Amino acid sequence: MKYRDELLTQGRSYKINKEYLAARFQFFKWCKLMNYCSQNPFENVTVGQKPKVKASQERDRWNASDLKRLIHSAGFKASAVDFKWVSRLMLYGGLRPSESCQLNPVIS
């Protein structure tokens, strides 16, 4: 329960906290199957009730000035070419980070 309480104080979303707990649950389930422990300490641990707000509404949206400041920042200009392309694909193509990172350029 201390681990769960610590997760809840770190400001992550409900979904992320649920995934953290699920990973620990699965690990200890495996440990129990392998007889490394006698019980799963995460058996009945939950993160509470799911919030009524959608995940997309939990986050602040970037506005045009935020995006412009990012693209023109020294950190962005000094970043790797891959990062620049992924960022632009997300911005102009509406892709999620995982979607833009999975693209494979075809050079002919």
N, CA and C atoms as a LAMMPS dump frame, in Angstrom:
ITEM: TIMESTEP
0
ITEM: NUMBER OF ATOMS
324
ITEM: BOX BOUNDS ff ff ff
-5.0000000000000000e+02 5.0000000000000000e+02
-5.0000000000000000e+02 5.0000000000000000e+02
-5.0000000000000000e+02 5.0000000000000000e+02
ITEM: ATOMS id mol type element x y z
1 1 1 N 0.819 -1.19 0
2 1 2 C 0 0 0
3 1 3 C 0.868 1.262 0
4 2 1 N 2.058 1.159 0.611
5 2 2 C 2.96 2.311 0.601
6 2 3 C 3.358 2.649 -0.837
7 3 1 N 3.625 1.599 -1.624
8 3 2 C 4.002 1.81 -3.027
9 3 3 C 2.861 2.503 -3.78
10 4 1 N 1.645 2.025 -3.597
11 4 2 C 0.484 2.627 -4.257
12 4 3 C 0.315 4.079 -3.828
13 5 1 N 0.428 4.341 -2.534
14 5 2 C 0.281 5.706 -2.034
15 5 3 C 1.343 6.633 -2.621
16 6 1 N 2.554 6.11 -2.76
17 6 2 C 3.622 6.902 -3.361
18 6 3 C 3.323 7.192 -4.834
19 7 1 N 2.811 6.201 -5.555
20 7 2 C 2.42 6.417 -6.957
21 7 3 C 1.401 7.546 -7.079
22 8 1 N 0.422 7.535 -6.195
23 8 2 C -0.662 8.51 -6.268
24 8 3 C -0.193 9.926 -5.96
25 9 1 N 0.916 10.078 -5.247
26 9 2 C 1.415 11.42 -4.925
27 9 3 C 2.296 12.002 -6.02
28 10 1 N 2.659 11.202 -7.024
29 10 2 C 3.61 11.66 -8.036
30 10 3 C 2.973 12.351 -9.229
31 11 1 N 1.672 12.514 -9.221
32 11 2 C 1.012 13.305 -10.253
33 11 3 C 0.814 12.632 -11.599
34 12 1 N 0.934 11.324 -11.676
35 12 2 C 0.694 10.633 -12.937
36 12 3 C -0.803 10.439 -13.146
37 13 1 N -1.166 10.097 -14.349
38 13 2 C -2.574 9.858 -14.662
39 13 3 C -3.035 8.531 -14.066
40 14 1 N -4.335 8.381 -13.971
41 14 2 C -4.926 7.141 -13.463
42 14 3 C -4.446 5.951 -14.286
43 15 1 N -4.449 6.108 -15.611
44 15 2 C -4.068 5.012 -16.507
45 15 3 C -2.623 4.572 -16.274
46 16 1 N -1.725 5.518 -16.138
47 16 2 C -0.308 5.188 -15.913
48 16 3 C -0.141 4.485 -14.575
49 17 1 N -0.785 5.006 -13.538
50 17 2 C -0.689 4.362 -12.222
51 17 3 C -1.232 2.935 -12.274
52 18 1 N -2.322 2.749 -13.011
53 18 2 C -2.906 1.411 -13.151
54 18 3 C -1.924 0.467 -13.849
55 19 1 N -1.229 0.979 -14.867
56 19 2 C -0.243 0.174 -15.582
57 19 3 C 0.959 -0.166 -14.691
58 20 1 N 1.399 0.782 -13.881
59 20 2 C 2.487 0.512 -12.939
60 20 3 C 2.105 -0.625 -12.002
61 21 1 N 0.903 -0.535 -11.437
62 21 2 C 0.458 -1.583 -10.512
63 21 3 C 0.294 -2.918 -11.228
64 22 1 N -0.213 -2.894 -12.45
65 22 2 C -0.393 -4.131 -13.217
66 22 3 C 0.956 -4.809 -13.469
67 23 1 N 1.983 -4.015 -13.753
68 23 2 C 3.317 -4.583 -13.986
69 23 3 C 3.847 -5.254 -12.724
70 24 1 N 3.662 -4.604 -11.576
71 24 2 C 4.109 -5.202 -10.315
72 24 3 C 3.307 -6.456 -10.005
73 25 1 N 2.01 -6.404 -10.26
74 25 2 C 1.147 -7.56 -10.024
75 25 3 C 1.612 -8.758 -10.854
76 26 1 N 1.881 -8.519 -12.138
77 26 2 C 2.32 -9.595 -13.024
78 26 3 C 3.664 -10.165 -12.585
79 27 1 N 4.575 -9.294 -12.16
80 27 2 C 5.884 -9.764 -11.705
81 27 3 C 5.743 -10.674 -10.487
82 28 1 N 4.968 -10.241 -9.505
83 28 2 C 4.803 -11.056 -8.305
84 28 3 C 3.963 -12.305 -8.565
85 29 1 N 3.093 -12.244 -9.557
86 29 2 C 2.358 -13.45 -9.953
87 29 3 C 3.34 -14.491 -10.479
88 30 1 N 4.285 -14.045 -11.292
89 30 2 C 5.319 -14.934 -11.814
90 30 3 C 6.185 -15.463 -10.668
91 31 1 N 6.558 -14.576 -9.745
92 31 2 C 7.368 -14.999 -8.596
93 31 3 C 6.651 -16.08 -7.791
94 32 1 N 5.351 -15.93 -7.623
95 32 2 C 4.564 -16.919 -6.879
96 32 3 C 4.533 -18.25 -7.635
97 33 1 N 4.343 -18.183 -8.949
98 33 2 C 4.342 -19.405 -9.767
99 33 3 C 5.683 -20.125 -9.715
100 34 1 N 6.763 -19.37 -9.61
101 34 2 C 8.101 -19.946 -9.557
102 34 3 C 8.509 -20.313 -8.129
103 35 1 N 7.584 -20.121 -7.184
104 35 2 C 7.83 -20.399 -5.762
105 35 3 C 8.945 -19.542 -5.158
106 36 1 N 9.089 -18.313 -5.668
107 36 2 C 10.032 -17.372 -5.074
108 36 3 C 9.395 -16.639 -3.886
109 37 1 N 8.065 -16.604 -3.863
110 37 2 C 7.34 -16.014 -2.744
111 37 3 C 6.034 -16.785 -2.566
112 38 1 N 5.452 -16.658 -1.399
113 38 2 C 4.247 -17.444 -1.106
114 38 3 C 2.96 -16.709 -1.445
115 39 1 N 3.037 -15.402 -1.548
116 39 2 C 1.829 -14.651 -1.913
117 39 3 C 2.197 -13.444 -2.764
118 40 1 N 1.205 -12.921 -3.455
119 40 2 C 1.381 -11.746 -4.293
120 40 3 C 0.949 -10.524 -3.487
121 41 1 N 1.888 -9.652 -3.096
122 41 2 C 1.511 -8.494 -2.285
123 41 3 C 0.636 -7.487 -3.027
124 42 1 N 0.534 -7.592 -4.336
125 42 2 C -0.279 -6.661 -5.117
126 42 3 C -1.629 -7.261 -5.51
127 43 1 N -1.979 -8.384 -4.909
128 43 2 C -3.209 -9.11 -5.255
129 43 3 C -4.464 -8.242 -5.194
130 44 1 N -4.642 -7.487 -4.138
131 44 2 C -5.868 -6.701 -3.959
132 44 3 C -5.614 -5.201 -3.961
133 45 1 N -4.493 -4.779 -4.513
134 45 2 C -4.15 -3.358 -4.535
135 45 3 C -4.705 -2.725 -5.807
136 46 1 N -5.429 -1.629 -5.648
137 46 2 C -5.962 -0.893 -6.797
138 46 3 C -5.601 0.584 -6.647
139 47 1 N -5.753 1.327 -7.726
140 47 2 C -5.459 2.762 -7.685
141 47 3 C -6.703 3.583 -7.379
142 48 1 N -7.799 2.929 -7.09
143 48 2 C -9.03 3.656 -6.788
144 48 3 C -9.95 3.687 -7.985
145 49 1 N -10.9 4.592 -7.922
146 49 2 C -11.881 4.681 -9.001
147 49 3 C -11.34 5.484 -10.17
148 50 1 N -11.752 5.072 -11.345
149 50 2 C -11.357 5.773 -12.561
150 50 3 C -11.998 7.165 -12.55
151 51 1 N -11.21 8.205 -12.876
152 51 2 C -11.785 9.553 -12.891
153 51 3 C -12.825 9.693 -13.993
154 52 1 N -13.762 10.573 -13.787
155 52 2 C -14.83 10.778 -14.756
156 52 3 C -14.365 11.629 -15.952
157 53 1 N -13.205 12.242 -15.818
158 53 2 C -12.647 13.069 -16.883
159 53 3 C -11.871 12.184 -17.848
160 54 1 N -12.027 12.421 -19.146
161 54 2 C -11.278 11.678 -20.155
162 54 3 C -9.79 12.019 -20.042
163 55 1 N -8.939 11.071 -20.441
164 55 2 C -7.492 11.273 -20.376
165 55 3 C -7.067 12.483 -21.201
166 56 1 N -7.713 12.702 -22.35
167 56 2 C -7.346 13.828 -23.203
168 56 3 C -7.671 15.166 -22.547
169 57 1 N -8.61 15.168 -21.614
170 57 2 C -8.969 16.394 -20.923
171 57 3 C -8.108 16.634 -19.69
172 58 1 N -7.351 15.62 -19.256
173 58 2 C -6.464 15.77 -18.113
174 58 3 C -5.239 16.605 -18.469
175 59 1 N -4.854 16.565 -19.731
176 59 2 C -3.637 17.243 -20.158
177 59 3 C -3.961 18.633 -20.684
178 60 1 N -2.998 19.545 -20.502
179 60 2 C -3.132 20.864 -21.103
180 60 3 C -2.777 20.768 -22.577
181 61 1 N -3.531 21.434 -23.397
182 61 2 C -3.265 21.461 -24.837
183 61 3 C -2.181 22.483 -25.14
184 62 1 N -1.37 22.184 -26.137
185 62 2 C -0.374 23.136 -26.599
186 62 3 C -1.086 24.129 -27.506
187 63 1 N -0.809 25.396 -27.351
188 63 2 C -1.384 26.371 -28.274
189 63 3 C -0.318 26.753 -29.308
190 64 1 N -0.704 27.57 -30.27
191 64 2 C 0.193 27.911 -31.383
192 64 3 C 1.478 28.57 -30.899
193 65 1 N 1.398 29.446 -29.905
194 65 2 C 2.619 30.115 -29.42
195 65 3 C 3.554 29.134 -28.71
196 66 1 N 2.993 28.147 -28.002
197 66 2 C 3.826 27.119 -27.365
198 66 3 C 4.59 26.325 -28.42
199 67 1 N 3.89 25.926 -29.48
200 67 2 C 4.513 25.138 -30.546
201 67 3 C 5.583 25.942 -31.277
202 68 1 N 5.29 27.206 -31.526
203 68 2 C 6.252 28.073 -32.204
204 68 3 C 7.512 28.241 -31.343
205 69 1 N 7.308 28.426 -30.04
206 69 2 C 8.435 28.567 -29.124
207 69 3 C 9.279 27.285 -29.099
208 70 1 N 8.624 26.126 -29.156
209 70 2 C 9.352 24.849 -29.188
210 70 3 C 10.201 24.74 -30.445
211 71 1 N 9.599 24.956 -31.604
212 71 2 C 10.292 24.796 -32.885
213 71 3 C 11.471 25.76 -33.02
214 72 1 N 11.348 26.945 -32.43
215 72 2 C 12.408 27.951 -32.552
216 72 3 C 13.38 27.95 -31.372
217 73 1 N 13.212 27.044 -30.435
218 73 2 C 14.079 27.026 -29.253
219 73 3 C 15.462 26.484 -29.595
220 74 1 N 16.44 26.881 -28.793
221 74 2 C 17.815 26.421 -28.99
222 74 3 C 17.91 24.91 -28.751
223 75 1 N 17.172 24.422 -27.778
224 75 2 C 17.187 22.987 -27.484
225 75 3 C 16.675 22.158 -28.641
226 76 1 N 15.609 22.633 -29.292
227 76 2 C 15.058 21.915 -30.441
228 76 3 C 16.04 21.951 -31.602
229 77 1 N 16.635 23.107 -31.85
230 77 2 C 17.584 23.244 -32.958
231 77 3 C 18.826 22.392 -32.744
232 78 1 N 19.213 22.18 -31.478
233 78 2 C 20.401 21.39 -31.165
234 78 3 C 20.1 19.89 -31.059
235 79 1 N 18.844 19.515 -31.127
236 79 2 C 18.475 18.106 -30.963
237 79 3 C 18.798 17.296 -32.218
238 80 1 N 18.729 15.983 -32.068
239 80 2 C 19.031 15.065 -33.166
240 80 3 C 18.01 15.208 -34.292
241 81 1 N 18.429 14.875 -35.473
242 81 2 C 17.557 14.963 -36.647
243 81 3 C 16.319 14.095 -36.472
244 82 1 N 16.493 12.905 -35.898
245 82 2 C 15.356 12.004 -35.661
246 82 3 C 14.289 12.675 -34.807
247 83 1 N 14.726 13.326 -33.734
248 83 2 C 13.791 13.989 -32.828
249 83 3 C 13.037 15.106 -33.557
250 84 1 N 13.75 15.844 -34.387
251 84 2 C 13.111 16.93 -35.138
252 84 3 C 12.041 16.383 -36.077
253 85 1 N 12.357 15.292 -36.774
254 85 2 C 11.383 14.714 -37.697
255 85 3 C 10.178 14.151 -36.966
256 86 1 N 10.419 13.448 -35.878
257 86 2 C 9.31 12.892 -35.097
258 86 3 C 8.413 14.009 -34.595
259 87 1 N 9.013 15.08 -34.097
260 87 2 C 8.233 16.222 -33.602
261 87 3 C 7.408 16.857 -34.714
262 88 1 N 8.008 17.029 -35.86
263 88 2 C 7.277 17.642 -36.983
264 88 3 C 6.147 16.735 -37.471
265 89 1 N 6.401 15.436 -37.522
266 89 2 C 5.339 14.507 -37.935
267 89 3 C 4.168 14.553 -36.961
268 90 1 N 4.475 14.645 -35.682
269 90 2 C 3.408 14.736 -34.687
270 90 3 C 2.633 16.045 -34.869
271 91 1 N 3.358 17.12 -35.087
272 91 2 C 2.73 18.435 -35.214
273 91 3 C 1.908 18.559 -36.494
274 92 1 N 2.502 18.239 -37.627
275 92 2 C 1.843 18.471 -38.907
276 92 3 C 0.986 17.303 -39.381
277 93 1 N 1.279 16.11 -38.911
278 93 2 C 0.531 14.936 -39.353
279 93 3 C -0.482 14.445 -38.339
280 94 1 N -0.441 15.012 -37.135
281 94 2 C -1.374 14.589 -36.106
282 94 3 C -1.077 13.201 -35.564
283 95 1 N 0.175 12.767 -35.669
284 95 2 C 0.542 11.439 -35.205
285 95 3 C 0.882 11.454 -33.72
286 96 1 N 0.719 10.315 -33.094
287 96 2 C 1.165 10.121 -31.719
288 96 3 C 2.652 9.795 -31.761
289 97 1 N 3.363 9.963 -30.627
290 97 2 C 4.803 9.67 -30.649
291 97 3 C 5.116 8.254 -31.127
292 98 1 N 4.387 7.261 -30.646
293 98 2 C 4.681 5.882 -31.048
294 98 3 C 4.41 5.666 -32.539
295 99 1 N 3.407 6.34 -33.064
296 99 2 C 3.095 6.194 -34.49
297 99 3 C 4.182 6.811 -35.354
298 100 1 N 4.665 7.984 -34.961
299 100 2 C 5.689 8.637 -35.773
300 100 3 C 7.04 7.938 -35.652
301 101 1 N 7.31 7.317 -34.501
302 101 2 C 8.59 6.607 -34.316
303 101 3 C 8.633 5.293 -35.078
304 102 1 N 7.474 4.729 -35.401
305 102 2 C 7.446 3.448 -36.109
306 102 3 C 7.575 3.584 -37.614
307 103 1 N 7.499 4.8 -38.13
308 103 2 C 7.581 4.983 -39.576
309 103 3 C 8.968 4.622 -40.065
310 104 1 N 9.022 4.058 -41.249
311 104 2 C 10.268 3.657 -41.862
312 104 3 C 10.397 4.397 -43.187
313 105 1 N 11.379 5.299 -43.319
314 105 2 C 11.488 6.031 -44.568
315 105 3 C 11.919 5.122 -45.733
316 106 1 N 11.298 5.347 -46.861
317 106 2 C 11.645 4.592 -48.059
318 106 3 C 12.429 5.519 -48.978
319 107 1 N 13.651 5.168 -49.214
320 107 2 C 14.517 5.985 -50.073
321 107 3 C 14.666 5.266 -51.399
322 108 1 N 14.299 5.98 -52.466
323 108 2 C 14.402 5.347 -53.779
324 108 3 C 15.41 6.027 -54.654
